[in-house]
Amino acid sequence: MSVALKPTGQDEALTQFFGASLSELYAQAAGPEASAALLRALELRSWLAVAEEQVARVRDRIHDATTADRGMGELPADGSRFDAQWMEAALSARDGYATALDELLRTMPPPGASTERPVPLTGSKLTTRLPPVPAPARAGAARGRRP
């Protein structure tokens, strides 16, 4: 399944920010005039979808290994440690991508906003100069011999 079709925890924020459905956003991104912000947002969303899928897979594996009908002797210690490490890594990746996407949406200009820079105003500039610093009394003097 394509990451474009996988739901993520940030889909609503994306659709609200850009004012279009995900399928419309992916169609815009495929066009020649796609903004860099949209491309970055969808790229982060894709990575987030993969990370959330990893979290779900590890969660499901842990649930299967710890069902009530399984005996206590059937729970392998090494596998549980590995699953805990994998879950920590998957959660860290998911949180990182979600935070990066939130930050991107928070800091980028709204869609349709002008990307032109404001025209700099020309005017006189005030410049000041500091007075010269006097040289130390022995500056440039040759050193005498030490006893």
C-alpha positions as CSV (number, residue, x, y, z in Angstrom):
1,M,0.0,0.0,0.0
2,S,1.3,3.4,-0.9
3,V,2.1,5.8,1.9
4,A,-0.2,8.3,0.3
5,L,-3.1,6.0,1.1
6,K,-2.1,5.3,4.7
7,P,-3.8,7.5,7.3
8,T,-1.6,9.4,9.8
9,G,-2.2,11.3,13.0
10,Q,-1.4,14.6,11.2
11,D,-3.8,14.3,8.2
12,E,-6.4,16.6,9.6
13,A,-3.8,19.3,10.3
14,L,-2.5,19.1,6.7
15,T,-5.9,19.2,5.1
16,Q,-7.0,22.2,7.3
17,F,-3.8,24.1,6.7
18,F,-3.8,23.6,2.9
19,G,-7.6,23.6,2.5
20,A,-7.7,20.5,0.4
21,S,-8.1,16.8,0.8
22,L,-5.0,14.6,0.8
23,S,-5.7,13.2,-2.7
24,E,-5.9,16.8,-4.0
25,L,-2.7,17.7,-2.2
26,Y,-0.9,14.8,-3.7
27,A,-2.2,15.8,-7.1
28,Q,-1.0,19.3,-6.6
29,A,2.4,18.0,-5.6
30,A,2.7,16.1,-8.8
31,G,2.2,19.3,-10.8
32,P,4.9,21.6,-12.1
33,E,3.9,24.5,-9.8
34,A,4.0,22.6,-6.5
35,S,5.3,24.7,-3.7
36,A,8.4,23.6,-1.8
37,A,6.4,23.8,1.4
38,L,3.7,21.4,0.1
39,L,6.4,18.9,-1.1
40,R,8.2,19.0,2.3
41,A,4.9,18.6,4.2
42,L,3.9,15.6,2.1
43,E,7.4,14.1,2.4
44,L,7.3,14.4,6.2
45,R,3.8,12.9,6.1
46,S,5.0,9.9,4.2
47,W,7.8,9.3,6.7
48,L,5.3,9.7,9.5
49,A,3.0,7.1,7.9
50,V,5.8,4.6,7.8
51,A,6.8,5.3,11.4
52,E,3.2,4.9,12.6
53,E,2.9,1.6,10.7
54,Q,6.0,0.4,12.5
55,V,4.5,1.4,15.9
56,A,1.3,-0.5,15.0
57,R,3.2,-3.6,13.9
58,V,5.3,-3.8,17.1
59,R,2.2,-3.1,19.2
60,D,0.3,-5.9,17.5
61,R,3.3,-8.3,18.0
62,I,3.4,-7.4,21.7
63,H,-0.3,-7.9,22.1
64,D,-0.1,-11.3,20.3
65,A,2.7,-12.4,22.6
66,T,1.0,-11.4,25.8
67,T,-2.6,-12.6,25.2
68,A,-4.3,-14.0,28.3
69,D,-4.5,-17.5,26.8
70,R,-0.7,-17.9,26.5
71,G,1.2,-19.4,29.3
72,M,3.8,-17.4,31.3
73,G,6.5,-19.7,30.0
74,E,5.7,-18.8,26.4
75,L,6.9,-15.2,26.8
76,P,10.5,-15.1,25.5
77,A,12.7,-12.6,27.4
78,D,14.9,-11.9,24.5
79,G,12.0,-11.2,22.1
80,S,10.4,-9.0,24.6
81,R,13.5,-6.9,25.1
82,F,13.9,-6.6,21.3
83,D,10.3,-5.6,20.9
84,A,10.7,-3.0,23.7
85,Q,13.8,-1.5,21.9
86,W,12.1,-1.6,18.6
87,M,9.0,0.1,20.0
88,E,11.1,2.8,21.6
89,A,12.8,3.5,18.2
90,A,9.5,3.5,16.3
91,L,7.9,5.8,18.8
92,S,10.9,8.1,18.7
93,A,10.8,8.3,14.9
94,R,7.0,8.9,14.9
95,D,7.3,11.7,17.5
96,G,10.2,13.2,15.6
97,Y,8.3,13.3,12.2
98,A,5.1,14.6,13.9
99,T,7.0,17.3,15.6
100,A,8.9,18.3,12.4
101,L,5.6,18.4,10.5
102,D,3.9,20.5,13.2
103,E,6.9,22.9,13.1
104,L,6.8,23.1,9.3
105,L,3.1,23.9,9.3
106,R,3.6,26.5,12.1
107,T,6.4,28.4,10.5
108,M,5.6,28.3,6.8
109,P,3.5,31.0,5.2
110,P,-0.2,30.2,4.5
111,P,-0.9,28.8,1.0
112,G,-1.4,31.6,-1.5
113,A,0.7,34.1,0.5
114,S,3.1,36.1,-1.6
115,T,6.6,34.8,-1.5
116,E,8.1,38.1,-2.7
117,R,10.5,39.8,-0.4
118,P,9.5,43.3,0.8
119,V,11.2,46.1,-1.2
120,P,14.0,47.5,0.9
121,L,13.6,51.2,1.7
122,T,16.4,53.5,0.6
123,G,17.4,56.3,2.7
124,S,20.4,57.8,4.4
125,K,22.4,55.6,6.6
126,L,24.0,56.9,9.8
127,T,27.4,55.8,10.3
128,T,29.5,56.3,13.4
129,R,33.2,55.8,13.9
130,L,34.9,55.0,17.2
131,P,37.9,57.1,18.1
132,P,41.2,55.3,17.5
133,V,42.4,53.3,20.5
134,P,45.8,54.6,21.7
135,A,48.6,52.1,21.5
136,P,50.2,50.9,24.7
137,A,53.3,52.9,25.8
138,R,55.7,50.1,24.9
139,A,54.0,49.0,21.6
140,G,56.6,48.1,19.0
141,A,59.5,48.6,21.4
142,A,62.2,45.9,21.3
143,R,62.4,43.7,24.3
144,G,65.4,43.8,26.4
145,R,67.4,40.8,27.4
146,R,66.4,38.9,30.5
147,P,69.0,38.2,33.1
